[in-house]
Amino acid sequence: MIESDKHERKTPAEIAIIGNPNCGKTSLFNKLTGTRQRTGNWPGVTVERKDGKVRLADQHHCLVDLPGIYTLTGKGGGIDAKVAQEYLTSQQASLVIFVLDATQLARQIMLLAELNTLNIPLVIAVNMLDTAEKEGIELDLPLLSEATGYPVVGVSASTGLGIEQLKQTAAEQLQSKQQTPEPITMQALRDLAPKVAVYTKETTRTEQIDRWLLHTWLAVPIFLLVMYALFSISVNVGSIFIDFFDIWLGSWLIDGSRWALTSINAPGWLTAIISEGVFAGIQLVCTFIPVIGCLYLCMSILEDSGYLSRAAFVIDSVMSKIGLPGQAFIPLIVGFGCNVPSVMASRALDRPSARLTTIFIAPFMSCGARLSVYVFVGTALFPNQAQNAIFLLYVLGIAVAVFSAWLLRKSLFLGETQSNLTEMPAYHRPLMRNVLTQSWQRLNSFIFRAGKRIVAVVLVLALFQSWGMDGTWGNQNSEKSVLSYTGKVITPVFEPMGIGEDNWPATVGLFTGLFAKEVVVGTLDTLYSPPQITENDSNEKPDFAAGFMEALGSIAENAKGLSDVVFNPLGIDTSNVGNQDAAAEEQGVQQSSYDSMIALFPSAWAAFCYLAFILLYAPCVATIGVMQKEAGHGWLQFSIIWSLLLSYWLASNLWQVSQLMITPLFSGSWFVGSTLVLIASYKLIVRRVRRQYANEIPIVNLPI
């Protein structure tokens, strides 16, 4: 089957590594390439491509990590299978490393029948030898090699066992010519598998653990407990370090650059670009590092241990009602802490429709940043019912997410079939080196890929916020800025939801809320109670040492309240809502802002409608950036347009319900007209998106 080639290879070769999901393929890839990796997207689709350099026989070659798939036919594998099939059939690879999980050999070996038809040199790497030994599985690798005609190497990516032998075998295969392989049938592989992998125990360790974790009565409580821990650790432990990046970079980058530019009499537009734009964007990106890093760390541990697949199986029957797999529950629950890691976590979903639907509805989960806005407005307008209003907003977000997912399933993904097959890898202790490597790779992708988009959007918003109508710069949070003027002009558009023309600061808050939802509080406080500019305001040199020490101190200060989140992971605290003085001190706002809101909002219900709009209208720029990265421009536009239409329809009709007895004709006509517009708009958008989805959604093509 293989004959020697006398001429040594001079040019670097491309080596593809392929296997089923959860076979340890990525861990083996990391072991072979180390830190010599780069990440991008496969041309024309949003499936991530990862490649790196591997040294074989004193020469570097390119190792390509193909998507985890079950088949090359494209049936049930979606875009992932198509990407792998097109790559392999294009003959770009000079060698294929086929990775098998030793504990799942009987199922995973079936892919070999299809790989055998490609006429590409191939090495079989049987992974997880250490786990197979603990499970009581005896392997006959020489028999597997003899029966298939391919060289077989036993490895353990977690311990490094067999890695050097795999490199040596791969190098030998690269120096050989591949002749037409002998045909391998599915039936032959089915007959071969039990001879290669012999189980010596009646029940394996994995089966014993599954008796508890997948128990009829215990599975759901254990799942909820694990999800609770995942959410609490990701959001609350990560949040301890947010203020460190916020204070430190605010002092060193933003204040420092502003002082330096002002000292040399730099023009205001340059300060707006560098300090309020680029550096503020970098600061915003860095504040998400702790939460996203903790999320990826926790998910990598669950994934490496083997429980993540079980978690998806437990909740699958519930999620399938809205066309989502059980795995989608994890990103959505994380969304209550922050929508950014929620969207990023969606990449763990295999089906394109499930991945896109999860990205679509994740922003409807009410994140912690929105909570500060709820408390600020609630303190002024409904202090005695704030806790009930906040709870209702959380429920409203969930209801809208469920409705949107159901609508997508019935209109856009009508022909999608959902497989009930779930790969259950064997349990094993997570190896911290693999966990940290995988977590860093995912975090690095957010920082350097999504981060660029976030900085760009922050820059644009900062320019409009700083640029005044009189041509001056430095008009942040004042009514002279272009952003404030725009807010005044479009305020009448929001009159149907109870925002009067005099309440234009509420409209401006919607714009600044695109930076981050908590920024709405600062905007409203400043515009409702403009600060007095004194003669003492000067461009003093920032105390960088003091700023850094304050940032360090914030870690210890935030850690003090960590024990409180055990029973309150969302951080919902309405204890001071009824006391405006205490609430103002806690949030760092002025008492007069509450008086202004009471005067400008016609009623508490109008304020609730405003909060409902903030809940749904558009995510922050950080979420927008990762949505564009994960799903592409087309799906991002669809998501934002739908969010704007639905939030406006809901908020305006909530207000019109309260006005039904006062203006019955207008309120009734508004409901009918706005509903017809919403339905017609959705159908038009879906028609356009359906054409894109029919072509496997060729939305984004990032350079690699």
C-alpha positions as CSV (number, residue, x, y, z in Angstrom):
1,M,0.0,0.0,0.0
2,I,2.9,2.4,0.7
3,E,6.1,2.4,-1.2
4,S,9.2,4.4,-0.4
5,D,10.1,7.7,-2.2
6,K,13.8,8.1,-2.6
7,H,13.7,11.9,-2.7
8,E,13.3,13.7,0.6
9,R,10.7,16.4,0.8
10,K,12.1,19.9,0.6
11,T,9.0,22.1,0.8
12,P,6.8,22.3,3.9
13,A,3.7,20.1,3.7
14,E,0.2,20.6,5.0
15,I,-0.9,17.9,7.4
16,A,-4.6,17.7,8.3
17,I,-5.7,16.4,11.7
18,I,-9.3,15.1,11.8
19,G,-11.6,13.1,14.0
20,N,-15.0,13.0,15.7
21,P,-16.0,15.7,18.2
22,N,-14.6,15.0,21.7
23,C,-11.9,12.6,20.5
24,G,-9.1,14.7,22.0
25,K,-8.1,16.0,18.5
26,T,-7.6,19.6,19.7
27,S,-5.6,18.6,22.7
28,L,-3.3,16.5,20.4
29,F,-3.1,19.5,18.0
30,N,-2.0,21.7,20.9
31,K,0.6,19.1,22.0
32,L,2.1,18.9,18.5
33,T,2.2,22.6,17.7
34,G,2.7,24.2,21.2
35,T,2.4,28.0,20.9
36,R,3.1,28.1,17.2
37,Q,-0.6,28.5,16.2
38,R,-2.8,31.0,14.5
39,T,-6.6,31.3,14.3
40,G,-8.9,32.5,11.5
41,N,-12.0,31.5,9.6
42,W,-12.4,29.1,6.7
43,P,-13.0,31.0,3.5
44,G,-16.7,32.0,3.0
45,V,-18.0,30.6,6.3
46,T,-17.9,31.3,10.0
47,V,-16.3,28.0,11.0
48,E,-13.1,28.7,12.8
49,R,-9.9,27.5,11.2
50,K,-6.8,26.8,13.4
51,D,-3.4,25.8,12.1
52,G,0.1,25.7,13.5
53,K,3.7,24.6,12.9
54,V,4.9,21.1,13.7
55,R,8.5,19.9,13.5
56,L,9.0,16.6,11.8
57,A,12.5,15.2,10.9
58,D,14.2,18.6,11.3
59,Q,11.6,20.4,9.1
60,H,8.6,22.5,10.0
61,H,5.3,21.6,8.4
62,C,1.8,23.2,8.6
63,L,-0.7,21.3,10.8
64,V,-4.3,22.1,10.1
65,D,-7.0,21.3,12.8
66,L,-10.1,20.4,10.8
67,P,-13.6,20.7,12.5
68,G,-14.7,17.7,14.5
69,I,-17.1,15.7,12.3
70,Y,-18.9,12.4,12.1
71,T,-19.0,12.1,8.4
72,L,-17.7,13.7,5.2
73,T,-21.0,13.4,3.4
74,G,-22.4,16.7,4.9
75,K,-25.5,14.9,6.2
76,G,-26.0,16.1,9.8
77,G,-22.7,17.8,10.0
78,G,-23.7,21.1,8.4
79,I,-20.9,23.6,7.5
80,D,-18.3,21.8,9.6
81,A,-18.6,18.6,7.5
82,K,-18.6,20.6,4.3
83,V,-15.5,22.5,5.3
84,A,-13.6,19.3,6.1
85,Q,-14.8,17.6,2.9
86,E,-13.9,20.4,0.6
87,Y,-10.5,20.7,2.2
88,L,-9.7,17.0,1.9
89,T,-11.1,16.5,-1.6
90,S,-9.1,19.5,-2.8
91,Q,-5.9,17.5,-2.1
92,Q,-4.3,20.3,-0.2
93,A,-3.2,17.9,2.6
94,S,-0.1,15.8,2.0
95,L,-1.0,13.7,5.0
96,V,-4.0,13.1,7.3
97,I,-3.7,12.2,11.0
98,F,-7.0,10.4,11.9
99,V,-7.6,10.7,15.7
100,L,-9.6,8.0,17.5
101,D,-10.8,8.1,21.1
102,A,-9.7,4.7,22.5
103,T,-12.7,4.6,24.7
104,Q,-15.1,5.2,21.8
105,L,-13.3,3.3,19.1
106,A,-16.2,1.3,17.8
107,R,-18.2,4.4,16.9
108,Q,-15.5,6.7,15.8
109,I,-13.6,4.3,13.5
110,M,-16.5,4.4,11.0
111,L,-15.2,7.7,9.5
112,L,-12.1,5.7,8.3
113,A,-14.2,4.1,5.5
114,E,-14.8,7.6,4.0
115,L,-11.2,8.8,4.6
116,N,-9.9,5.7,2.9
117,T,-11.5,6.8,-0.4
118,L,-9.5,10.1,-0.6
119,N,-6.2,8.4,-1.6
120,I,-4.2,10.6,0.9
121,P,-1.4,9.2,3.1
122,L,-2.9,8.6,6.5
123,V,-1.8,7.8,10.1
124,I,-4.2,6.6,12.7
125,A,-3.6,8.1,16.2
126,V,-5.4,6.2,18.9
127,N,-5.7,8.8,21.7
128,M,-6.5,8.6,25.4
129,L,-4.6,5.4,26.1
130,D,-4.4,6.3,29.8
131,T,-8.2,6.7,30.1
132,A,-8.8,3.5,28.2
133,E,-6.5,1.6,30.7
134,K,-8.5,3.0,33.7
135,E,-11.7,2.0,31.9
136,G,-10.5,-1.5,31.6
137,I,-10.1,-1.5,27.8
138,E,-7.4,-3.6,26.2
139,L,-6.3,-2.4,22.8
140,D,-4.7,-4.5,19.9
141,L,-3.2,-1.7,17.8
142,P,-1.1,-4.1,15.6
143,L,-4.3,-5.8,14.6
144,L,-5.9,-2.4,13.7
145,S,-2.8,-1.5,11.6
146,E,-2.8,-4.9,9.8
147,A,-6.5,-4.9,9.1
148,T,-6.7,-1.3,7.7
149,G,-3.2,-1.1,6.1
150,Y,-2.4,2.2,7.8
151,P,0.2,2.8,10.5
152,V,-1.3,3.1,13.9
153,V,0.2,4.9,16.9
154,G,-1.1,4.9,20.4
155,V,-0.9,8.3,22.1
156,S,-2.1,10.2,25.1
157,A,-2.4,14.0,24.4
158,S,-2.8,14.7,28.1
159,T,0.4,13.0,29.2
160,G,2.5,13.2,26.1
161,L,2.7,9.4,25.7
162,G,3.5,8.4,22.1
163,I,3.8,12.0,20.7
164,E,7.4,11.5,19.5
165,Q,6.5,8.2,17.9
166,L,3.6,9.9,16.1
167,K,5.9,12.6,14.8
168,Q,8.3,10.0,13.5
169,T,5.6,7.9,11.8
170,A,4.1,11.0,10.2
171,A,7.6,12.0,8.9
172,E,8.0,8.6,7.4
173,Q,4.6,8.8,5.7
174,L,5.5,12.1,4.2
175,Q,8.5,10.6,2.6
176,S,6.4,7.8,1.0
177,K,4.2,7.6,-2.0
178,Q,0.5,6.6,-1.4
179,Q,-0.8,4.0,-3.8
180,T,-4.5,3.2,-4.3
181,P,-5.7,1.9,-0.9
182,E,-7.5,-1.3,-0.4
183,P,-11.3,-0.7,0.0
184,I,-12.6,-0.7,3.6
185,T,-16.3,-1.3,4.2
186,M,-18.4,-0.1,7.1
187,Q,-19.2,-3.7,8.0
188,A,-15.6,-4.7,8.1
189,L,-14.9,-1.9,10.5
190,R,-17.9,-2.9,12.7
191,D,-16.5,-6.5,12.8
192,L,-13.0,-5.2,13.5
193,A,-13.8,-2.8,16.4
194,P,-14.6,-5.3,19.1
195,K,-11.5,-7.3,18.3
196,V,-9.3,-4.2,18.6
197,A,-10.9,-2.8,21.8
198,V,-11.7,-5.5,24.3
199,Y,-13.6,-4.5,27.5
200,T,-12.3,-6.5,30.5
201,K,-14.7,-5.0,33.0
202,E,-18.5,-5.5,33.2
203,T,-19.0,-1.9,33.9
204,T,-16.5,0.9,33.2
205,R,-15.8,3.8,35.5
206,T,-17.7,6.1,33.2
207,E,-20.8,3.9,33.3
208,Q,-20.6,3.9,37.1
209,I,-20.4,7.7,37.3
210,D,-23.2,8.1,34.7
211,R,-25.5,6.1,37.0
212,W,-25.6,9.1,39.3
213,L,-25.1,12.1,36.9
214,L,-27.7,10.8,34.4
215,H,-30.0,9.4,37.0
216,T,-33.7,9.9,36.3
217,W,-34.3,12.0,39.4
218,L,-30.8,13.4,40.1
219,A,-29.7,14.4,36.6
220,V,-31.6,17.7,36.5
221,P,-30.7,18.9,40.1
222,I,-27.0,18.1,39.5
223,F,-27.1,19.9,36.1
224,L,-28.7,23.0,37.7
225,L,-26.1,23.0,40.5
226,V,-23.2,22.7,38.0
227,M,-24.7,25.6,35.9
228,Y,-25.2,27.7,39.0
229,A,-21.5,27.2,39.9
230,L,-20.5,27.9,36.3
231,F,-22.5,31.1,36.3
232,S,-21.4,32.3,39.7
233,I,-17.7,31.6,39.1
234,S,-17.6,33.1,35.6
235,V,-19.4,36.3,36.5
236,N,-18.7,37.0,40.1
237,V,-15.1,35.8,40.4
238,G,-14.3,37.4,37.1
239,S,-16.0,40.7,38.2
240,I,-13.5,41.0,41.1
241,F,-10.8,42.1,38.5
242,I,-13.0,44.3,36.3
243,D,-12.4,47.4,38.3
244,F,-8.7,46.8,38.2
245,F,-8.5,47.1,34.5
246,D,-11.1,49.9,34.5
247,I,-9.2,52.1,37.0
248,W,-5.7,51.2,35.9
249,L,-6.2,51.7,32.2
250,G,-8.4,54.7,32.8
251,S,-5.6,56.4,34.7
252,W,-2.7,55.3,32.6
253,L,-4.1,55.3,29.1
254,I,-7.1,57.7,29.0
255,D,-6.1,60.3,31.7
256,G,-2.5,60.0,30.9
257,S,-2.9,60.5,27.1
258,R,-5.3,63.3,27.7
259,W,-2.9,65.1,29.9
260,A,0.0,64.5,27.5
261,L,-1.9,65.7,24.5
262,T,-3.3,68.8,26.3
263,S,0.2,69.6,27.5
264,I,1.5,69.9,23.9
265,N,-1.7,71.9,22.9
266,A,-2.9,69.1,20.6
267,P,-6.2,69.8,18.8
268,G,-9.3,68.6,20.5
269,W,-10.2,66.2,17.7
270,L,-6.9,64.3,18.3
271,T,-7.6,64.0,22.0
272,A,-11.1,62.7,21.1
273,I,-9.6,60.1,18.7
274,I,-6.8,58.8,20.9
275,S,-8.0,59.2,24.5
276,E,-11.8,59.0,24.3
277,G,-11.8,56.7,21.2
278,V,-8.9,54.3,20.8
279,F,-7.8,54.1,24.4
280,A,-11.3,54.0,25.8
281,G,-12.1,51.2,23.4
282,I,-9.0,49.3,24.6
283,Q,-10.1,49.9,28.2
284,L,-13.5,48.5,27.5
285,V,-12.1,45.4,25.8
286,C,-9.8,44.7,28.7
287,T,-12.6,45.0,31.3
288,F,-14.2,41.9,29.7
289,I,-11.0,39.8,30.0
290,P,-11.7,38.6,33.6
291,V,-15.3,37.5,33.0
292,I,-14.6,35.9,29.6
293,G,-11.4,34.3,30.9
294,C,-13.2,32.7,33.9
295,L,-16.0,31.5,31.6
296,Y,-13.6,29.8,29.2
297,L,-11.6,28.3,32.1
298,C,-14.8,26.8,33.6
299,M,-16.1,25.5,30.3
300,S,-12.7,24.0,29.4
301,I,-12.7,22.1,32.7
302,L,-16.2,20.8,32.2
303,E,-15.4,19.9,28.6
304,D,-12.1,18.2,29.4
305,S,-13.7,16.2,32.2
306,G,-16.5,14.8,29.9
307,Y,-19.4,16.4,31.7
308,L,-20.3,19.1,29.2
309,S,-21.8,16.5,26.8
310,R,-23.9,15.1,29.6
311,A,-25.1,18.5,30.5
312,A,-26.3,19.0,27.0
313,F,-28.1,15.7,27.0
314,V,-29.9,16.4,30.3
315,I,-31.5,19.6,29.1
316,D,-31.9,18.7,25.5
317,S,-35.6,17.7,25.7
318,V,-36.5,21.1,27.1
319,M,-34.4,23.2,24.7
320,S,-35.5,21.2,21.6
321,K,-39.0,22.8,22.0
322,I,-37.5,26.0,20.6
323,G,-35.2,24.3,18.1
324,L,-32.1,24.4,20.2
325,P,-29.8,21.6,21.6
326,G,-29.2,21.2,25.3
327,Q,-25.7,22.8,24.9
328,A,-27.4,26.2,24.1
329,F,-28.6,26.4,27.7
330,I,-25.0,27.2,28.9
331,P,-24.4,30.3,26.8
332,L,-27.9,31.6,27.6
333,I,-27.5,31.2,31.4
334,V,-24.2,33.0,31.2
335,G,-25.9,35.8,29.4
336,F,-27.5,36.9,32.7
337,G,-24.1,38.0,33.8
338,C,-22.7,39.3,30.5
339,N,-23.9,39.0,26.9
340,V,-20.3,39.0,25.5
341,P,-19.1,35.6,26.9
342,S,-22.7,34.3,26.2
343,V,-22.2,35.0,22.5
344,M,-18.6,33.7,22.5
345,A,-19.8,30.4,24.2
346,S,-22.1,29.7,21.3
347,R,-19.3,28.4,19.2
348,A,-19.5,25.2,21.1
349,L,-22.7,24.4,19.2
350,D,-22.3,22.1,16.2
351,R,-25.4,22.9,14.1
352,P,-25.2,26.3,12.3
353,S,-28.9,27.0,13.0
354,A,-28.4,26.4,16.7
355,R,-25.3,28.5,16.8
356,L,-27.0,31.4,15.0
357,T,-30.2,31.2,17.0
358,T,-28.3,31.3,20.2
359,I,-26.3,34.3,19.1
360,F,-29.6,35.9,18.0
361,I,-31.4,35.5,21.4
362,A,-28.4,35.8,23.8
363,P,-28.7,39.7,24.0
364,F,-32.2,39.4,25.3
365,M,-30.8,37.9,28.5
366,S,-30.8,40.8,31.0
367,C,-27.1,41.3,31.9
368,G,-25.7,42.7,35.1
369,A,-24.9,46.1,33.4
370,R,-28.6,46.7,32.7
371,L,-29.4,46.1,36.4
372,S,-27.7,49.3,37.3
373,V,-30.1,51.2,35.0
374,Y,-33.1,49.4,36.4
375,V,-32.1,50.4,39.9
376,F,-31.3,54.0,39.0
377,V,-34.7,54.6,37.3
378,G,-36.6,52.5,39.7
379,T,-35.4,54.4,42.7
380,A,-37.0,57.6,41.3
381,L,-40.2,56.3,39.7
382,F,-41.3,53.2,41.6
383,P,-39.2,52.9,44.8
384,N,-41.7,50.6,46.6
385,Q,-42.1,48.2,43.7
386,A,-38.6,48.2,42.2
387,Q,-37.9,44.5,43.0
388,N,-41.1,43.4,41.3
389,A,-40.4,45.6,38.3
390,I,-36.8,44.2,38.0
391,F,-38.1,40.6,38.2
392,L,-40.7,41.3,35.6
393,L,-37.9,42.7,33.2
394,Y,-35.9,39.6,33.6
395,V,-38.9,37.4,32.8
396,L,-39.7,39.7,29.9
397,G,-36.2,39.1,28.4
398,I,-36.6,35.4,28.8
399,A,-40.0,35.4,27.1
400,V,-38.8,37.5,24.2
401,A,-35.8,35.2,23.7
402,V,-38.0,32.1,23.7
403,F,-40.5,33.7,21.3
404,S,-37.7,34.8,19.0
405,A,-36.1,31.3,18.9
406,W,-39.5,29.8,18.2
407,L,-40.1,32.3,15.4
408,L,-36.8,31.5,13.8
409,R,-37.5,27.8,14.0
410,K,-40.9,28.2,12.3
411,S,-39.8,30.7,9.6
412,L,-36.1,30.5,8.9
413,F,-35.0,27.0,10.0
414,L,-38.2,25.2,9.2
415,G,-36.5,22.4,7.3
416,E,-33.8,21.9,9.9
417,T,-33.8,18.5,11.6
418,Q,-32.2,18.1,15.0
419,S,-30.1,15.0,15.7
420,N,-30.7,13.4,19.1
421,L,-27.3,11.8,19.0
422,T,-24.9,13.1,21.7
423,E,-21.3,11.9,21.9
424,M,-20.5,10.8,25.5
425,P,-16.8,10.8,26.1
426,A,-15.2,8.9,28.9
427,Y,-14.7,10.8,32.2
428,H,-11.2,11.8,33.1
429,R,-9.5,14.3,35.3
430,P,-8.9,17.6,33.4
431,L,-5.2,18.3,32.8
432,M,-4.6,21.9,33.8
433,R,-2.1,22.5,31.0
434,N,-4.7,21.6,28.4
435,V,-7.4,23.6,30.2
436,L,-5.2,26.7,30.4
437,T,-4.0,26.4,26.8
438,Q,-7.5,26.0,25.4
439,S,-8.8,28.9,27.6
440,W,-6.0,31.2,26.5
441,Q,-6.6,30.3,22.8
442,R,-10.3,31.3,23.1
443,L,-9.6,34.4,25.1
444,N,-6.8,35.5,22.7
445,S,-9.4,35.2,19.9
446,F,-11.7,37.6,21.7
447,I,-9.0,40.1,22.5
448,F,-7.3,40.4,19.1
449,R,-10.3,39.7,16.8
450,A,-13.5,40.9,18.4
451,G,-11.5,43.6,20.2
452,K,-10.7,45.4,17.0
453,R,-14.4,45.8,16.2
454,I,-15.2,47.0,19.7
455,V,-12.5,49.7,19.5
456,A,-13.7,50.8,16.1
457,V,-17.3,51.3,17.3
458,V,-16.2,53.0,20.5
459,L,-14.1,55.4,18.4
460,V,-17.1,56.4,16.2
461,L,-19.4,57.0,19.2
462,A,-16.7,58.9,21.1
463,L,-16.2,61.3,18.2
464,F,-19.9,62.2,18.0
465,Q,-20.1,62.5,21.8
466,S,-17.1,64.9,21.9
467,W,-17.8,66.9,18.8
468,G,-20.0,70.0,19.5
469,M,-22.5,71.6,17.2
470,D,-20.4,74.7,17.3
471,G,-17.3,72.8,16.0
472,T,-15.6,72.5,19.4
473,W,-14.4,69.3,21.0
474,G,-14.6,68.0,24.6
475,N,-18.4,68.1,24.9
476,Q,-18.9,64.7,26.5
477,N,-22.2,64.3,28.4
478,S,-23.3,67.9,27.5
479,E,-26.3,69.1,25.5
480,K,-23.9,70.8,23.0
481,S,-22.5,67.6,21.5
482,V,-23.6,66.2,18.2
483,L,-24.9,63.1,20.0
484,S,-27.1,65.2,22.3
485,Y,-28.4,67.2,19.4
486,T,-29.3,64.0,17.6
487,G,-31.1,62.8,20.7
488,K,-33.2,66.0,20.8
489,V,-34.1,65.7,17.1
490,I,-35.3,62.1,17.3
491,T,-37.0,62.3,20.7
492,P,-40.5,62.7,19.1
493,V,-40.0,59.2,17.6
494,F,-40.2,57.9,21.2
495,E,-43.3,59.8,22.2
496,P,-45.5,56.8,21.6
497,M,-43.7,55.0,24.5
498,G,-44.2,57.9,26.9
499,I,-41.0,59.9,26.4
500,G,-41.9,63.6,26.0
501,E,-39.9,66.2,24.0
502,D,-38.5,67.7,27.2
503,N,-37.2,64.3,28.2
504,W,-34.5,64.2,25.5
505,P,-31.7,63.1,28.0
506,A,-33.5,59.7,28.1
507,T,-33.0,59.4,24.3
508,V,-29.3,60.4,24.6
509,G,-28.9,57.7,27.2
510,L,-30.0,55.1,24.6
511,F,-27.1,56.2,22.3
512,T,-24.4,56.1,25.1
513,G,-25.9,52.8,26.2
514,L,-24.3,51.3,23.1
515,F,-20.9,51.8,24.8
516,A,-22.0,49.8,27.8
517,K,-25.4,49.7,29.4
518,E,-24.1,50.9,32.8
519,V,-23.0,54.1,31.0
520,V,-26.7,55.1,30.7
521,V,-26.7,55.9,34.4
522,G,-23.8,58.3,34.1
523,T,-25.3,59.9,31.0
524,L,-28.7,60.4,32.6
525,D,-27.2,61.7,35.8
526,T,-25.1,64.3,34.0
527,L,-27.8,65.5,31.6
528,Y,-30.6,65.6,34.3
529,S,-28.2,67.4,36.7
530,P,-25.5,69.1,34.7
531,P,-22.2,69.5,36.7
532,Q,-21.0,73.0,37.5
533,I,-17.7,73.9,35.8
534,T,-15.4,75.7,38.1
535,E,-12.3,77.8,37.7
536,N,-10.3,75.1,39.5
537,D,-10.7,72.6,36.7
538,S,-7.3,72.1,35.2
539,N,-5.3,69.6,33.3
540,E,-3.3,68.2,36.2
541,K,-0.8,65.4,35.6
542,P,-2.4,62.1,36.7
543,D,-0.9,60.3,39.7
544,F,-0.1,57.0,37.9
545,A,1.2,55.3,41.0
546,A,-1.9,56.3,43.0
547,G,-4.1,55.1,40.1
548,F,-2.4,51.7,40.0
549,M,-2.6,51.3,43.8
550,E,-6.3,52.2,43.7
551,A,-6.7,49.6,41.0
552,L,-5.0,46.9,43.1
553,G,-7.1,47.9,46.1
554,S,-10.3,47.3,44.1
555,I,-9.4,43.6,43.8
556,A,-9.4,43.2,47.6
557,E,-12.5,45.4,48.0
558,N,-14.5,43.4,45.4
559,A,-13.3,40.1,46.9
560,K,-14.9,41.0,50.2
561,G,-18.4,40.7,48.8
562,L,-17.6,37.3,47.1
563,S,-19.3,35.3,49.8
564,D,-22.6,37.3,49.3
565,V,-23.0,36.0,45.7
566,V,-23.4,32.4,46.7
567,F,-27.1,33.1,47.3
568,N,-27.4,36.1,45.0
569,P,-25.4,35.3,41.8
570,L,-27.1,38.0,39.8
571,G,-26.2,40.7,42.3
572,I,-29.7,42.0,42.6
573,D,-29.8,44.4,45.5
574,T,-32.9,46.6,46.0
575,S,-32.4,47.3,49.7
576,N,-31.7,51.0,49.1
577,V,-34.2,51.5,46.3
578,G,-36.8,53.0,48.7
579,N,-34.2,55.5,50.1
580,Q,-33.1,57.9,47.4
581,D,-30.3,59.4,49.5
582,A,-28.8,56.0,50.2
583,A,-29.3,54.9,46.6
584,A,-27.7,58.1,45.2
585,E,-24.7,57.6,47.4
586,E,-24.3,53.9,46.4
587,Q,-24.6,54.6,42.7
588,G,-22.6,57.9,42.8
589,V,-25.3,60.0,41.3
590,Q,-27.0,63.3,42.3
591,Q,-30.2,63.5,44.2
592,S,-31.5,66.2,41.8
593,S,-31.4,63.6,39.0
594,Y,-34.2,61.7,40.7
595,D,-36.3,64.9,40.9
596,S,-35.7,65.5,37.2
597,M,-36.8,62.0,36.2
598,I,-39.9,62.3,38.3
599,A,-40.8,65.6,36.6
600,L,-40.0,64.5,33.0
601,F,-41.5,61.0,32.9
602,P,-45.3,61.2,32.9
603,S,-45.7,58.2,35.1
604,A,-43.9,55.2,36.6
605,W,-45.4,53.1,33.9
606,A,-43.7,55.3,31.3
607,A,-40.4,54.7,33.1
608,F,-41.0,50.9,33.0
609,C,-41.7,51.1,29.2
610,Y,-38.4,52.9,28.8
611,L,-36.6,50.2,30.8
612,A,-38.2,47.5,28.6
613,F,-36.8,49.3,25.6
614,I,-33.3,49.4,27.1
615,L,-33.6,45.7,27.9
616,L,-34.3,44.8,24.2
617,Y,-33.3,47.5,21.8
618,A,-29.6,46.8,21.0
619,P,-26.6,45.2,22.8
620,C,-23.5,47.1,23.7
621,V,-20.6,47.5,21.3
622,A,-18.7,44.7,22.9
623,T,-21.5,42.3,22.3
624,I,-22.0,43.7,18.8
625,G,-18.3,43.1,18.1
626,V,-18.4,39.4,19.1
627,M,-21.7,38.9,17.3
628,Q,-20.1,40.1,14.1
629,K,-17.1,37.9,14.6
630,E,-19.1,34.8,15.4
631,A,-21.9,35.2,12.9
632,G,-20.9,37.8,10.3
633,H,-22.4,41.1,9.1
634,G,-25.6,39.7,7.7
635,W,-26.7,37.9,10.8
636,L,-25.7,40.8,13.0
637,Q,-27.8,43.2,10.9
638,F,-30.8,40.9,11.1
639,S,-30.4,40.6,14.9
640,I,-30.1,44.3,15.5
641,I,-33.0,45.2,13.2
642,W,-35.2,42.7,14.8
643,S,-34.2,43.9,18.3
644,L,-35.0,47.5,17.4
645,L,-38.3,46.7,15.8
646,L,-39.5,44.3,18.6
647,S,-38.3,46.6,21.4
648,Y,-40.1,49.6,19.9
649,W,-43.2,47.7,19.2
650,L,-43.3,46.3,22.8
651,A,-42.4,49.4,24.6
652,S,-44.8,51.7,22.7
653,N,-47.7,49.3,23.0
654,L,-47.1,48.8,26.7
655,W,-47.5,52.6,27.0
656,Q,-50.5,52.7,24.7
657,V,-52.3,50.1,26.9
658,S,-52.1,52.6,29.7
659,Q,-53.5,55.3,27.4
660,L,-56.4,53.2,26.1
661,M,-59.0,54.9,28.2
662,I,-57.7,58.4,27.4
663,T,-57.1,58.0,23.6
664,P,-58.8,54.8,22.6
665,L,-58.8,55.5,18.9
666,F,-55.1,56.4,18.6
667,S,-54.0,53.6,21.0
668,G,-56.0,51.0,19.1
669,S,-54.9,52.2,15.7
670,W,-51.3,52.3,16.9
671,F,-51.4,48.6,18.1
672,V,-52.9,47.4,14.8
673,G,-50.6,49.5,12.6
674,S,-47.4,48.8,14.5
675,T,-48.2,45.0,14.6
676,L,-48.7,44.9,10.8
677,V,-45.4,46.8,10.3
678,L,-43.6,44.4,12.6
679,I,-44.9,41.3,10.8
680,A,-44.2,42.7,7.3
681,S,-40.7,43.8,8.3
682,Y,-39.9,40.4,9.7
683,K,-41.0,38.6,6.6
684,L,-38.9,40.9,4.4
685,I,-35.8,40.4,6.5
686,V,-36.3,36.6,6.7
687,R,-36.7,36.4,2.9
688,R,-33.3,38.1,2.5
689,V,-31.6,36.0,5.2
690,R,-33.1,32.8,3.9
691,R,-31.2,33.3,0.7
692,Q,-28.0,33.7,2.6
693,Y,-28.6,30.6,4.7
694,A,-29.4,28.5,1.6
695,N,-25.8,29.2,0.6
696,E,-24.5,28.0,3.9
697,I,-24.4,31.6,5.1
698,P,-21.3,32.9,3.3
699,I,-21.1,36.0,5.5
700,V,-17.5,36.5,6.7
701,N,-14.1,35.6,5.5
702,L,-11.3,36.6,7.9
703,P,-7.7,36.5,6.8
704,I,-5.6,33.8,8.4
